Amino acid sequence: MTEPATAQGGVTRDEAMAVAEAARETEWKHPSFVAELFMGRFRPGLIFPYPLQSESDKKTGDEFLAKLEKFLREHLDPDEVDRTHEIPVEVIKGLADLGCFGMKIPTSYGGLGLSQVNYNRSIALVASYCASTAVWLSAHQSIGAPQPLKLFGTEEQKKKYFPLFAKGFISAFALTEPDVGSDPARMSTTATPNADRSEWTISGDKLWCTNGPVADIMIVMARTPDRMVDGKARRQITAFIVERNTPGVEVVHRCEFMGLNGIQNGLIRFNNVRVPAKNILWDEGRGLKLALTTLNTGRLTIPAACTGTAKQSLRWVREWSNERVQWGAPIGRHEAIAQKISWMAATTFAMEAVTYYTSGLADRGDADIRLEAAIAKLFCSEASWKIADETVQIRGGRGYETARSLRARGEKAIPAERALRDARINTIIEGSSEIMRLVIAREAVDRHMQVAGRILQPGLAVQDRVRAAGKAALFYAVWYPTRWFHLAWPPRYLFLGRSLASHLRFAHRHTRRLSRAIFHAMLRHGPGLEKRQAVLYRIVDIGVHLFAMTAAVSYARTLARQNPADRTPVDLADLFCRQARRQIRSLDCAIWCHDDTRSYRVARQVLDGRMTWLEKGAIGETP
Ligand SMILES: Cc1cc2nc3c(=O)[nH]c(=O)nc-3n(C[C@H](O)[C@H](O)[C@H](O)COP(=O)(O)OP(=O)(O)OC[C@H]3O[C@@H](n4cnc5c(N)ncnc54)[C@H](O)[C@@H]3O)c2cc1C
């Protein structure tokens, strides 16, 4: 199965990959549970005990959340936002007065200085009520200026901008362009320096820039002149702080979507916008790395928002399934609906476990969260879409009816259809599910590629190939047998109680099995494994389930210890793990037994237009 080496925008796939590779984060010091897992090392010690908030951090969060909830209930009508496509200015002002635009800004600069956990709790709360408002806040501070400024800004930049944000200035993050979405290395917006490099001129279009139409400040990624590295010209991408009132910044169009009607999102044009060199963020040429690093933590907001909406859905479904009687019983008593409810509850529990484990890691500051954050984003966004869908199904016709219409005829205004529309975007933005799986897969096979990839590299001199083979043989002589046989008796995890212990033992065994599968897939496909996305995705999905299982068990154990009288967290983790184990087993079989080649062939036939007969009978595009 081959992917063409496209040359859109004059950039080949290999060039784009080289820019993206150079931008990868490689400087984390502390081990990642997931990275270890893909190497066949199950290290529950990295997740146990579950990292709960400290008492004082929780108190800070609880107090802020109480104020935020009161404000939202009293001042914001999310259905009006959905209908009018506007969040009232006084609501934005009220949120600013509460400090919501400075949640992540350190207190020394006038912000609230919330931890990542408290910030995510706040976003989850807002998202459970009004997803559009949550996106305003998160586009501003998860990816907008505060986050990259905090990570990479100079003291001068922080002193200038942080107090403004803390007061309510709004920011945006402009990376995507009409021709480049998942593959930003190929961007065409340019920034050209003047003769003494004291000023840069930015030209180009940025698409779908959330908050863009109303932002006071934007972080804009642009292509700057190539640099020579080892005799080769290397593409450079640089991040600039651009103030909205700079001449040449134009809002060309406010985009409208299937959901999130209240967000301000637009096509922003930069017509020869002149920016002083001191507005370069981090360094010349480090823009893509800045964007990817910002997204590592930034994308944690999505699992938080998804968890908030899943909790809200669970409440709607519980109330409705008790209240609605059909065929002589509340619908929640019919097994088909009961199954959906229990799946929703167990999955919401696992989402919460994954989200706050990863947020806690982010608060540590020194841990490698790339894989955990990518999995949290992937797992929670996909789960929340299914939860929103099941909620509509359980609500029946009322699930499809708008809250406004329900209210108008005297029923409870449950906005299940709005929640479904709003949830859909989460698997697309800040790294689509497909890209998240690729990112995780690359890390999963990375160590193997480092050790063995060179042997299979085309064009390598014989002596280099022999040397690489020797190194790989040494590594695998120890690694491979120990992925089959234990040197010591495997842990029984009996401290967890019977059911949870069995799940952890399964995860332990399966981690080895997964790493062997990665190794065997690499032997079978060689460097071509990189392009076998279907195989890689199954490997990734097994890893996702193993991580979510371990996080859920750890979370349940901690909650059960806090309140031994309440067994429900253990029941939820147990059910989630049982369901995850079933999925892992089927993914396991599918790594080797699949119809990928046939399926790819049919896709090619569709793409080549050989099956257009199947499209006959449908009306084509609207004029
Ligand atoms: C509501 C909304 C808000 C947004 N906010 C912002 C923002 O604030 N700032 C910003 O910069 N951008 C923003 N975006 C852009 C968003 O991040 C992109 O839509 C996203 O990165 C995907 O890019 P794309 O839509 O161009 O899809 P494409 O990259 O064209 O992808 C199309 C499809 O192909 C898949 N695909 C692409 N490459 C591969 C591959 N190699 N292998 C397998 N599958 C692949 C994708 O997963 C997707 O399913 C926003 C978009 C929306 C809709």
Ligand as a Chemical Component Dictionary entry (heavy atoms), coordinates in Angstrom:
data_LIG
# 
_chem_comp.id                   LIG 
_chem_comp.type                 NON-POLYMER 
_chem_comp.pdbx_formal_charge   0 
_chem_comp.three_letter_code    LIG 
# 
loop_
_chem_comp_atom.comp_id 
_chem_comp_atom.atom_id 
_chem_comp_atom.alt_atom_id 
_chem_comp_atom.type_symbol 
_chem_comp_atom.charge 
_chem_comp_atom.model_Cartn_x 
_chem_comp_atom.model_Cartn_y 
_chem_comp_atom.model_Cartn_z 
_chem_comp_atom.pdbx_ordinal 
LIG C1  C1  C 0 -14.245 24.532 14.613 1  
LIG C2  C2  C 0 -12.792 24.495 14.259 2  
LIG C3  C3  C 0 -11.886 25.187 15.050 3  
LIG C4  C4  C 0 -10.524 25.205 14.699 4  
LIG N1  N1  N 0 -9.652  26.004 15.417 5  
LIG C5  C5  C 0 -8.378  26.159 14.960 6  
LIG C6  C6  C 0 -7.495  27.132 15.561 7  
LIG O1  O1  O 0 -7.865  27.844 16.510 8  
LIG N2  N2  N 0 -6.249  27.284 15.041 9  
LIG C7  C7  C 0 -5.820  26.532 13.990 10 
LIG O2  O2  O 0 -4.680  26.716 13.572 11 
LIG N3  N3  N 0 -6.618  25.596 13.410 12 
LIG C8  C8  C 0 -7.886  25.412 13.860 13 
LIG N4  N4  N 0 -8.726  24.498 13.249 14 
LIG C9  C9  C 0 -8.202  23.635 12.217 15 
LIG C10 C10 C 0 -8.110  22.178 12.666 16 
LIG O3  O3  O 0 -7.067  22.016 13.586 17 
LIG C11 C11 C 0 -7.971  21.334 11.399 18 
LIG O4  O4  O 0 -9.263  21.227 10.864 19 
LIG C12 C12 C 0 -7.368  19.990 11.658 20 
LIG O5  O5  O 0 -6.016  20.123 11.943 21 
LIG C13 C13 C 0 -7.526  19.073 10.450 22 
LIG O6  O6  O 0 -7.086  19.700 9.299  23 
LIG P1  P1  P 0 -8.005  19.711 7.990  24 
LIG O7  O7  O 0 -9.373  20.052 8.387  25 
LIG O8  O8  O 0 -7.355  20.537 6.967  26 
LIG O9  O9  O 0 -8.033  18.195 7.533  27 
LIG P2  P2  P 0 -6.994  17.458 6.577  28 
LIG O10 O10 O 0 -5.619  17.581 7.119  29 
LIG O11 O11 O 0 -7.238  17.883 5.191  30 
LIG O12 O12 O 0 -7.473  15.962 6.773  31 
LIG C14 C14 C 0 -8.689  15.456 6.205  32 
LIG C15 C15 C 0 -8.879  14.035 6.712  33 
LIG O13 O13 O 0 -7.762  13.233 6.336  34 
LIG C16 C16 C 0 -7.148  12.662 7.489  35 
LIG N5  N5  N 0 -5.709  12.642 7.291  36 
LIG C17 C17 C 0 -4.890  13.680 7.013  37 
LIG N6  N6  N 0 -3.625  13.267 6.903  38 
LIG C18 C18 C 0 -3.634  11.930 7.118  39 
LIG C19 C19 C 0 -2.622  10.918 7.128  40 
LIG N7  N7  N 0 -1.352  11.199 6.929  41 
LIG N8  N8  N 0 -3.000  9.661  7.400  42 
LIG C20 C20 C 0 -4.294  9.336  7.635  43 
LIG N9  N9  N 0 -5.276  10.246 7.623  44 
LIG C21 C21 C 0 -4.958  11.524 7.372  45 
LIG C22 C22 C 0 -7.564  13.567 8.635  46 
LIG O14 O14 O 0 -7.535  12.902 9.877  47 
LIG C23 C23 C 0 -8.968  13.947 8.231  48 
LIG O15 O15 O 0 -9.843  12.918 8.578  49 
LIG C24 C24 C 0 -10.079 24.470 13.581 50 
LIG C25 C25 C 0 -11.002 23.749 12.805 51 
LIG C26 C26 C 0 -12.335 23.770 13.119 52 
LIG C27 C27 C 0 -13.295 23.045 12.220 53 
# 
loop_
_chem_comp_bond.comp_id 
_chem_comp_bond.atom_id_1 
_chem_comp_bond.atom_id_2 
_chem_comp_bond.value_order 
_chem_comp_bond.pdbx_ordinal 
LIG C1  C2  SING 1  
LIG C2  C3  SING 2  
LIG C2  C26 DOUB 3  
LIG C3  C4  DOUB 4  
LIG C4  N1  SING 5  
LIG C4  C24 SING 6  
LIG N1  C5  DOUB 7  
LIG C5  C6  SING 8  
LIG C5  C8  SING 9  
LIG C6  O1  DOUB 10 
LIG C6  N2  SING 11 
LIG N2  C7  SING 12 
LIG C7  O2  DOUB 13 
LIG C7  N3  SING 14 
LIG N3  C8  DOUB 15 
LIG C8  N4  SING 16 
LIG N4  C9  SING 17 
LIG N4  C24 SING 18 
LIG C9  C10 SING 19 
LIG C10 O3  SING 20 
LIG C10 C11 SING 21 
LIG C11 O4  SING 22 
LIG C11 C12 SING 23 
LIG C12 O5  SING 24 
LIG C12 C13 SING 25 
LIG C13 O6  SING 26 
LIG O6  P1  SING 27 
LIG P1  O7  DOUB 28 
LIG P1  O8  SING 29 
LIG P1  O9  SING 30 
LIG O9  P2  SING 31 
LIG P2  O10 DOUB 32 
LIG P2  O11 SING 33 
LIG P2  O12 SING 34 
LIG O12 C14 SING 35 
LIG C14 C15 SING 36 
LIG C15 O13 SING 37 
LIG C15 C23 SING 38 
LIG O13 C16 SING 39 
LIG C16 N5  SING 40 
LIG C16 C22 SING 41 
LIG N5  C17 SING 42 
LIG N5  C21 SING 43 
LIG C17 N6  DOUB 44 
LIG N6  C18 SING 45 
LIG C18 C19 SING 46 
LIG C18 C21 DOUB 47 
LIG C19 N7  SING 48 
LIG C19 N8  DOUB 49 
LIG N8  C20 SING 50 
LIG C20 N9  DOUB 51 
LIG N9  C21 SING 52 
LIG C22 O14 SING 53 
LIG C22 C23 SING 54 
LIG C23 O15 SING 55 
LIG C24 C25 DOUB 56 
LIG C25 C26 SING 57 
LIG C26 C27 SING 58 
# 
